Amino acid sequence: MPTHADLVLRHATPEDASGIALVHVRSWRAAYAGLVPDEMLAGLSVDARAQMWTRLIADPAQPILVLAAPDVVGFAAFGANREDPATGELYAIYLDPGWWGRGAGRLLHDAVVEWLDDRYARSTLWVLRTNARAVRFYRAAGWFPDGTEKVEEGPGGAVLEENRLARTSTRRPPCRDASTPG
């Protein structure tokens, strides 16, 4: 098996869509087992996810990073917050379960946070309330609950209860408007 030293962090290309989809489905099935209905996890389709990721990768406004060794072992999608464009958001970050606990997730996370911190004073993410492993990961990385919760309908009609976590940039974001003193 490849080691941490074999990992390459890079921007996703259209050729990565299938690898991202495979990691997405494998990660969901491992991370959410017992947290969401089994039928929902069994119904996840790598092909459907690959189509979704193909569309997202084609969007030049959507940054997506992958970790590869040489195949995709992790990915993250991020950008402007969907509800408040002045805030950043980590939309998704997933790692193949075989790479959990080996520092690869932190490497990917830290690259995303660096990008977000360069552009936004504050960033958010949503985490499944019952996903203790993810909550521990994010809390250790400086994310904190901001008190916002939501309930969404996931694949197959599954009810997903989520908490929003937030963090403040460790750097001052660049001035967006040249007429504003910075």
N, C-alpha and C positions, 0 to 999 in steps of 0.2 A: 504494500500500500504506500502511496506517496506520503511524504512527510510535510510538515509545516514549511520547510525550506523550499519545497517544490511549488508552492502556491504562487500564482501570478494574479494580481489585482488589475483589472482593466475594464474599460467600458464595454457593454454588451454589444454584440453584432447580430445581424439577422440569423447567422448560423448558430447562435446560442439559444434560440427560442426553445428547441426541444430539450436541451440540457437543463435550462431554467425550469421548464414545465415538469420534468422528471424530479428535480430537487424539490420543487414546490409541493407536488403530490406526496412524495416520500416523507418530507418534513411534516406536512399536515397530518399524515397518517400516524406518525410516531409521536408528535407533540400533542396532538389533540385526542389521542386514544383515551377513552374513558371520560373525556371532557365534553365531547359532542356525540351525537348519535352515530353508532357504527355504520348505519345505512348511508349517512352523509359521507363518511370517509371512504366507504366502499364505492360510492358513486362518483368519486373524483376521477376525471378523465385527463390523462396526460395529453392526449390529442387536442382536447378542447382548451386546455391551459396553453399548449404550444401556439394555438391560433391567437389566443389573447395576448401572449407575450410577443408574438410576431408583430401584431398591431402596435403595441406599446413601444417596442424597440424602434419601429419605423418613425415614431414621433420625435422629431429633433428637440422638442421642448421637455421630453421626459428622460431625465438621467437615470440610467440603470447600470450598476456596477456588477461584475461577476468576479468570483474567485475561481480559478481554474487550476487543475493539477494533472494532466492538461485538460481533462474534461471538467465541466462546470460542477463545482462542489458547493457553491453558495451564490446568493445574489441579493441585491437590495435595490429598491425603487424609492425615490424620494423627490422632493421639490417643494413648490409653494403649497401651503396648507389649502385644502379644498374649500374651506369655509372662510378663511382669512388670509388672502394672498400676501399680507405683510409678515406672516409667520411661516416658518418652514415646517415640513412634515416628513417623517419617515413613514412611507406607505406600507412597505413590506421589507422584511429581511428574513431570509431563510437559509439554512445550512443543511446539507445532507447529514442525516443522523450519525453516520460513520465518522463525521468530523466534529461532533459535539464534544465539548470539554477539552479541546486541543488548542485553543487560542485563535482558531480561524475566524470564528464569529466576532471576536473582539477586533481583529484586524479589519474585517469588513465594516463593522459598526463604526470604528474610529475614522475610517476614510469618509464615511457618510457624514458623520458629525463635523469633520473638518470642512466639508463642502457646505453644510448647512450653516455652520458658525461664520463662514466667510460672507454669507448673504443675509442672514436673519439674526435679529437680537434674541428671538425666542423660537423654539421648535417644539412640535408635539408628535405623539404617536398614539395609536390605539392598541390595547392589549386585552386579550380574552381574560376576564376577571379571574377565572379559575386556573389559568396557566401560571402556576407558581414558579416554574423554572424560568419562564420569560420575564416575569416580574422581577425575580432576583437578579437576572442578567442586567435588565435596564436600570434597576435601582443601584446596582454596583457601578454602573457607568454614568451615574449622575442624573438620571431621570427621576422625577417625583410626581406622584398623583396630584392633579390640579383640582380634583373634586368633580370633574365632569364625567358623566356616565351615559351610555346609550345601549339600546337593545336593537339589534339588527337581525334580519332574516338571512341566514346563510344558505348554502347549497342544500337542496332538498327540503327547504322550509325550516331548517334547524334554527332555534333561537340562540343568538350569540350575545351574551352580556359582556360589554367591554368597558374598560376604564381608560381615561385619557391620562397619559403621562406627559410631562413637559420638562424642558430644560432651558436654561438661559445660556446664550453664547458666551464662550470664554474669551472671545475677541470682539472688538467693536466692528459691526458690519460696515462695509464701505457705504459711502453716501450715494444714494441712488439718483438724486437730482443735483446736477452740477451747480444750480443756483442756490442750493442750501449749504450753509457753512458746514464743514465736516471736520 
